[in-house]
Amino acid sequence: MIRSLSIVIPAFDEADRLPATLERVMRFLAEQPLDAFEVVVVDDGSRDATAAAAESAAVRWPQVRLLRNPANRGKGYAVRHGMLEARYDWILFTDADLSAPIEEFTRLEAAIARTGAAVAIGSRGLDSALIGVHQPGLRETAGRFFNLIMRLATGLPFKDTQCGFKLFRRDAAREIFSRQLLERFGFDVEILFIARLKQIPVVEVPVRWDHVEGSKVSLLAGMNGFVDIWRVLRNHWAGRYR
């Protein structure tokens, strides 16, 4: 059983959602049999009051910490920053909109206990019945096509690399994120590719998930994800993940 947990939340212009998200996360954590926990909010150069919302939460809950990126660098940069600064034995990163409810952590924890894996990734691709609110049709189709191209190009077996709900043992997180190079949305493929290179066991776990309006992933960013697959392969061939 997991005894200490860090939760990393990358946040860009999330001032409106963050207070309710932190309320729900802290309420959930208080009910868990944990010896220690923290919530690390990484402000990715927000233009609104995201940082102020995190600081206000930290007054109420001392387990909340705020990290600031030097500018808007991208979700990959924000997640890496938080994962490498996290203090506890297991580290979960989750999206600020909680599209995968924080309660789904228990599914990842159970999969870790069952398999002995060092990484558990939430997946929308293993059980579509767990998806409550689907993405718009075009976006969902593009996601399936991306996953097909990703699997053909990289050999990774996962049905869904892009779900923003992933749990890492701290030593595995250090091994993987210290080598991460991509700073935007293609980083999910990269970290799983690195895990395979380093022979770090990963288990894919079906989780409940709901599309939440206000996604920060633009069409251009989504298209750039296809280019990121090539960047991962190029980095590998150049030996940059050693």
Sequence and secondary structure as in RCSB ss.txt:
>XXXX:A:sequence
MIRSLSIVIPAFDEADRLPATLERVMRFLAEQPLDAFEVVVVDDGSRDATAAAAESAAVRWPQVRLLRNPANRGK
GYAVRHGMLEARYDWILFTDADLSAPIEEFTRLEAAIARTGAAVAIGSRGLDSALIGVHQPGLRETAGRFFNLIM
RLATGLPFKDTQCGFKLFRRDAAREIFSRQLLERFGFDVEILFIARLKQIPVVEVPVRWDHVEGSKVSLLAGMNG
FVDIWRVLRNHWAGRYR
>XXXX:A:secstr
   EEEEEEEESS TTTHHHHHHHHHHHHHTS  SEEEEEEEE S SSSHHHHHHHHHHH TTEEEEE SS   H
HHHHHHHHHH  SSEEEEE TT SS GGGHHHHHHHHHHH  SEEEEESSS GGGEEE   HHHHHHHHHHHHHH
HHHH    S S  SEEEEEHHHHHHHHTT    STTHHHHHHHHHHHTT  EEEEE  EE  S  S  HHHHHHH
HHHHHHHHHHHHTTTT 
